[in-house]
Amino acid sequence: MLFDTIQTFKRDLQQKSASLKEKRHTVSEMISEIQQKEVQKENIIQKIENLKEEQAKRKELIKSQNKANKDRLRNLQKARLVFQDHLGMEIRTIQGKTQLVKGEKLQFVFRHIDTADPDSAYIITMGIKDGLYQIVSSEPSLKCLAVLEKQLQETNNLPAFLANVRKEFISQARC
């Protein structure tokens, strides 16, 4: 009987040992899984922080670009007044009929060209296509317009182009 009791205890001990070993293995797997989840969590948190920093930088960039654009617009308004009042040049935006072509063309109206009729308008209309300036029309027509347009596309110097157009209009008016 004592022998049977010892055998029973040994079997119970072996079963409990096996059960404990299995539970330890399961706990070990769970701990490993939890550690992996923690690493994933840290990676995700780091990505979120990086995205927040990136978003803040973009927001600041947009803010500074908006400020710069406002400053440029203010300077352009001042320049427009100088051109309009002193040089007799007016800049008009040609509105398209659809939203797709809205504001694609600018019209430069020169006055004070012909001394006999200072209010007469000399007009050049232009737009931008594929990043290049393109002359749409000129009234009155200028013979050297293609050469001036080519120079504008090469140099991208709009003020010089407008000065040359004005000179050509003056030259043509005197003939």
Summary of the structure (lengths in Angstrom):
residues: 175
radius of gyration: 39.6
end to end distance: 137.7
largest distance: 138.5
contacts: 391
relative contact order: 0.05
helix: 67%
strand: 16%
